[in-house]
Amino acid sequence: MAALTPQEMLDKYMQAEADVLAGKDVQFNGRRVVMADLPQIRQGRAEWERRVAQAQRGGRPAYSLASFE
């Protein structure tokens, strides 16, 4: 199986979050997830949002470095 892009992973996390919130039975990364797993899903989504944003910036960090000489 080919590696998924950061955007594809973000899409999967967003779909899992929406499905759990809708009360659907969800299989994610080979295991069943329920409402109690929602904080972990949201944490994963936030991580992939950061990765997507970084990829869109060409891999540069979200902050600037200042030199105080």
N, CA and C atoms as a LAMMPS dump frame, in Angstrom:
ITEM: TIMESTEP
0
ITEM: NUMBER OF ATOMS
207
ITEM: BOX BOUNDS ff ff ff
-5.0000000000000000e+02 5.0000000000000000e+02
-5.0000000000000000e+02 5.0000000000000000e+02
-5.0000000000000000e+02 5.0000000000000000e+02
ITEM: ATOMS id mol type element x y z
1 1 1 N 0.842 -1.177 0
2 1 2 C 0 0 0
3 1 3 C 0.892 1.247 0
4 2 1 N 0.572 2.181 -0.839
5 2 2 C 1.345 3.416 -0.937
6 2 3 C 1.087 4.299 0.28
7 3 1 N 2.105 5.045 0.638
8 3 2 C 1.969 5.983 1.759
9 3 3 C 0.965 7.07 1.393
10 4 1 N 0.187 7.468 2.375
11 4 2 C -0.8 8.522 2.154
12 4 3 C -0.147 9.883 2.333
13 5 1 N -0.661 10.86 1.595
14 5 2 C -0.167 12.226 1.73
15 5 3 C -0.725 12.834 3.014
16 6 1 N -0.101 13.906 3.501
17 6 2 C -0.665 14.582 4.68
18 6 3 C -2.122 14.996 4.474
19 7 1 N -2.478 15.455 3.281
20 7 2 C -3.866 15.864 3.03
21 7 3 C -4.808 14.667 3.088
22 8 1 N -4.374 13.532 2.565
23 8 2 C -5.219 12.33 2.616
24 8 3 C -5.414 11.873 4.058
25 9 1 N -4.36 11.936 4.869
26 9 2 C -4.486 11.569 6.28
27 9 3 C -5.41 12.535 7.011
28 10 1 N -5.28 13.824 6.726
29 10 2 C -6.164 14.816 7.338
30 10 3 C -7.611 14.521 6.964
31 11 1 N -7.857 14.205 5.704
32 11 2 C -9.215 13.881 5.26
33 11 3 C -9.77 12.678 6.018
34 12 1 N -8.942 11.661 6.239
35 12 2 C -9.381 10.471 6.979
36 12 3 C -9.728 10.824 8.421
37 13 1 N -8.889 11.637 9.068
38 13 2 C -9.181 12.035 10.437
39 13 3 C -10.46 12.87 10.517
40 14 1 N -10.655 13.764 9.562
41 14 2 C -11.873 14.584 9.565
42 14 3 C -13.106 13.713 9.353
43 15 1 N -13.01 12.718 8.47
44 15 2 C -14.137 11.821 8.229
45 15 3 C -14.418 10.977 9.468
46 16 1 N -13.363 10.474 10.121
47 16 2 C -13.544 9.683 11.341
48 16 3 C -14.213 10.519 12.428
49 17 1 N -13.786 11.765 12.572
50 17 2 C -14.391 12.639 13.581
51 17 3 C -15.867 12.869 13.282
52 18 1 N -16.179 13.153 12.03
53 18 2 C -17.581 13.385 11.648
54 18 3 C -18.42 12.127 11.875
55 19 1 N -17.869 10.967 11.526
56 19 2 C -18.61 9.717 11.695
57 19 3 C -18.86 9.4 13.16
58 20 1 N -17.836 9.596 14.009
59 20 2 C -18.007 9.337 15.437
60 20 3 C -19.045 10.284 16.02
61 21 1 N -18.985 11.55 15.629
62 21 2 C -19.964 12.518 16.131
63 21 3 C -21.375 12.179 15.676
64 22 1 N -21.505 11.55 14.509
65 22 2 C -22.821 11.156 13.995
66 22 3 C -23.285 9.829 14.584
67 23 1 N -22.439 9.193 15.405
68 23 2 C -22.821 7.945 16.041
69 23 3 C -22.629 6.72 15.167
70 24 1 N -21.912 6.861 14.078
71 24 2 C -21.681 5.724 13.187
72 24 3 C -20.628 4.802 13.768
73 25 1 N -20.669 3.531 13.361
74 25 2 C -19.651 2.562 13.722
75 25 3 C -18.459 2.802 12.804
76 26 1 N -17.301 3.108 13.381
77 26 2 C -16.15 3.534 12.596
78 26 3 C -14.968 2.6 12.827
79 27 1 N -14.335 2.167 11.729
80 27 2 C -13.068 1.446 11.786
81 27 3 C -11.999 2.427 11.311
82 28 1 N -11.002 2.682 12.147
83 28 2 C -9.958 3.645 11.802
84 28 3 C -8.621 3.046 12.189
85 29 1 N -7.697 2.982 11.237
86 29 2 C -6.378 2.386 11.457
87 29 3 C -6.487 0.981 12.044
88 30 1 N -7.442 0.209 11.538
89 30 2 C -7.58 -1.182 11.933
90 30 3 C -8.259 -1.437 13.255
91 31 1 N -8.868 -0.439 13.862
92 31 2 C -9.58 -0.667 15.118
93 31 3 C -10.876 0.131 15.135
94 32 1 N -11.793 -0.345 15.951
95 32 2 C -13.092 0.32 16.086
96 32 3 C -12.927 1.519 17.016
97 33 1 N -13.454 2.669 16.599
98 33 2 C -13.39 3.859 17.447
99 33 3 C -14.797 4.275 17.843
100 34 1 N -14.898 4.827 19.034
101 34 2 C -16.19 5.263 19.58
102 34 3 C -16.042 6.685 20.109
103 35 1 N -17.116 7.224 20.667
104 35 2 C -17.127 8.598 21.161
105 35 3 C -15.999 8.848 22.165
106 36 1 N -15.645 7.843 22.957
107 36 2 C -14.577 8.017 23.938
108 36 3 C -13.227 8.278 23.271
109 37 1 N -13.085 7.886 22.01
110 37 2 C -11.833 8.098 21.274
111 37 3 C -11.774 9.47 20.609
112 38 1 N -12.81 10.257 20.727
113 38 2 C -12.874 11.544 20.04
114 38 3 C -11.69 12.467 20.366
115 39 1 N -11.25 12.584 21.626
116 39 2 C -10.083 13.445 21.891
117 39 3 C -8.83 12.993 21.13
118 40 1 N -8.624 11.689 21.016
119 40 2 C -7.469 11.189 20.268
120 40 3 C -7.612 11.482 18.783
121 41 1 N -8.813 11.356 18.26
122 41 2 C -9.055 11.668 16.85
123 41 3 C -8.78 13.147 16.597
124 42 1 N -9.261 13.993 17.482
125 42 2 C -9.046 15.438 17.321
126 42 3 C -7.571 15.796 17.441
127 43 1 N -6.854 15.138 18.32
128 43 2 C -5.417 15.379 18.458
129 43 3 C -4.699 14.97 17.171
130 44 1 N -5.07 13.827 16.609
131 44 2 C -4.478 13.387 15.353
132 44 3 C -4.805 14.331 14.216
133 45 1 N -6.042 14.81 14.192
134 45 2 C -6.451 15.765 13.149
135 45 3 C -5.616 17.037 13.243
136 46 1 N -5.407 17.525 14.451
137 46 2 C -4.62 18.751 14.63
138 46 3 C -3.183 18.548 14.136
139 47 1 N -2.608 17.388 14.428
140 47 2 C -1.253 17.093 13.963
141 47 3 C -1.195 17.085 12.434
142 48 1 N -2.176 16.451 11.791
143 48 2 C -2.163 16.4 10.325
144 48 3 C -2.487 17.759 9.723
145 49 1 N -3.276 18.589 10.41
146 49 2 C -3.499 19.96 9.925
147 49 3 C -2.183 20.731 9.922
148 50 1 N -1.369 20.545 10.969
149 50 2 C -0.057 21.202 11.016
150 50 3 C 0.838 20.718 9.875
151 51 1 N 0.807 19.42 9.621
152 51 2 C 1.645 18.869 8.547
153 51 3 C 1.206 19.371 7.18
154 52 1 N -0.104 19.454 6.959
155 52 2 C -0.609 19.975 5.682
156 52 3 C -0.191 21.428 5.522
157 53 1 N -0.345 22.233 6.572
158 53 2 C 0.032 23.645 6.515
159 53 3 C 1.524 23.788 6.238
160 54 1 N 2.34 22.948 6.868
161 54 2 C 3.781 23.011 6.643
162 54 3 C 4.116 22.632 5.205
163 55 1 N 3.454 21.621 4.67
164 55 2 C 3.684 21.214 3.279
165 55 3 C 3.301 22.341 2.325
166 56 1 N 2.235 23.067 2.641
167 56 2 C 1.794 24.17 1.787
168 56 3 C 2.775 25.334 1.834
169 57 1 N 3.555 25.429 2.925
170 57 2 C 4.57 26.48 3.038
171 57 3 C 5.902 26.014 2.464
172 58 1 N 5.917 24.867 1.83
173 58 2 C 7.155 24.344 1.264
174 58 3 C 8.072 23.73 2.304
175 59 1 N 7.511 23.268 3.415
176 59 2 C 8.304 22.628 4.454
177 59 3 C 8.898 23.575 5.466
178 60 1 N 8.654 24.857 5.308
179 60 2 C 9.188 25.833 6.266
180 60 3 C 8.348 25.831 7.545
181 61 1 N 8.973 26.1 8.693
182 61 2 C 8.205 26.172 9.935
183 61 3 C 7.251 27.364 9.932
184 62 1 N 6.294 27.343 10.855
185 62 2 C 5.273 28.384 10.914
186 62 3 C 5.75 29.651 11.619
187 63 1 N 6.991 29.695 12.013
188 63 2 C 7.488 30.861 12.734
189 63 3 C 8.712 31.413 12.041
190 64 1 N 9.056 32.627 12.357
191 64 2 C 10.242 33.265 11.821
192 64 3 C 11.308 33.328 12.909
193 65 1 N 12.538 33.296 12.486
194 65 2 C 13.635 33.432 13.439
195 65 3 C 14.175 34.85 13.359
196 66 1 N 14.369 35.44 14.512
197 66 2 C 14.905 36.797 14.569
198 66 3 C 16.336 36.728 15.082
199 67 1 N 17.143 37.623 14.607
200 67 2 C 18.51 37.707 15.056
201 67 3 C 18.687 39.053 15.765
202 68 1 N 18.976 39.002 17.053
203 68 2 C 19.16 40.212 17.844
204 68 3 C 20.647 40.387 18.114
205 69 1 N 21.335 41.063 17.232
206 69 2 C 22.784 41.248 17.376
207 69 3 C 23.112 42.647 17.796
